[in-house]
């Protein structure tokens, strides 16, 4: 395993917050991929997404709590914050390295 050590000061705050939710065992890369795809769906003119899936809805709340999205009257219509745009940009550049991602404090 080749760990990719990244200094905390070089990361978007929301990426640090999301990373702290993952322990690293199992397949955290799946979560990073899902986050990346989700943020891409919010980076357009019509981010509304209604779902009856509890896990998908919970994920929307987690992403919102990490500061990547913001919403008005409904989480379903959440849009990217500036922090979310920064996180998306960072993921666009680093998505292939996230399997062995470690934060240096």
C-alpha positions in Angstrom: 0.0 0.0 0.0 1.4 3.4 -1.0 -0.1 6.0 1.3 -0.7 9.5 -0.1 0.0 11.9 2.8 -1.5 15.3 2.4 -1.0 18.2 4.7 -4.2 19.4 6.3 -3.5 23.0 5.3 -3.5 22.0 1.6 -7.1 20.5 1.8 -10.5 22.1 1.5 -12.1 22.1 5.0 -15.1 20.1 3.7 -12.8 17.4 2.4 -11.2 17.1 5.9 -14.6 17.0 7.5 -15.8 14.3 5.1 -12.5 12.3 5.5 -12.9 12.3 9.3 -16.2 10.4 8.9 -14.4 7.5 7.2 -12.3 5.1 9.2 -10.4 3.8 6.2 -11.3 0.1 6.4 -13.5 -1.5 3.9 -13.7 0.5 0.6 -13.6 4.2 1.4 -12.8 4.9 -2.3 -16.5 4.0 -3.0 -17.6 6.8 -0.7 -15.1 9.3 -2.4 -16.4 8.3 -5.8 -20.0 8.7 -4.7 -19.2 12.1 -3.2 -17.5 13.2 -6.4 -20.4 12.1 -8.6 -22.9 13.7 -6.2 -21.1 17.1 -6.2 -21.0 17.0 -10.0 -24.8 16.6 -10.1 -25.1 19.7 -7.9 -22.8 21.7 -10.1 -25.4 22.6 -12.7 -28.5 24.8 -13.2 -31.0 22.2 -12.0 -29.7 20.4 -8.9 -33.1 19.2 -7.7 -33.1 15.6 -6.7 -36.0 14.0 -5.0 -35.4 10.6 -3.5 -37.2 8.1 -1.3 -33.9 6.2 -0.6 -33.0 6.7 3.1 -29.3 6.2 2.5 -29.2 8.7 -0.4 -31.1 11.2 1.7 -28.8 10.7 4.6 -25.8 11.3 2.3 -27.4 14.6 1.2 -27.5 15.7 4.9 -23.9 14.6 5.5 -22.6 16.6 2.5 -24.7 19.6 3.6 -23.3 19.3 7.1 -19.8 19.2 5.7 -20.4 22.6 4.1 -20.4 21.5 0.5 -24.0 22.3 -0.2 -26.6 24.7 1.1 -30.4 24.6 0.7 -33.4 26.7 1.2 -36.7 25.0 2.0 -35.7 21.5 0.9 -32.5 19.4 1.0 -33.6 18.0 -2.4 -32.8 21.3 -4.0 -29.4 21.9 -2.4 -26.8 23.7 -4.4 -23.0 23.8 -4.2 -21.5 26.4 -1.8 -18.1 28.0 -2.7 -16.6 25.3 -0.3 -18.4 22.7 -2.4 -17.0 24.0 -5.6 -13.5 24.0 -4.1 -14.1 20.4 -2.9 -15.3 19.4 -6.4 -12.3 21.0 -8.0 -10.0 19.2 -5.6 -11.8 15.8 -6.3 -11.6 16.4 -10.0 -7.8 16.7 -9.7 -7.2 13.9 -7.1 -9.9 11.3 -7.5 -7.5 8.6 -8.8 -5.3 8.9 -5.6 -8.0 8.6 -2.9 -7.6 4.9 -2.1 -4.6 5.5 0.1 -5.4 9.1 1.2 -4.0 10.1 4.7 -4.2 13.5 6.3 -1.1 14.8 7.9 -1.9 17.0 10.9 
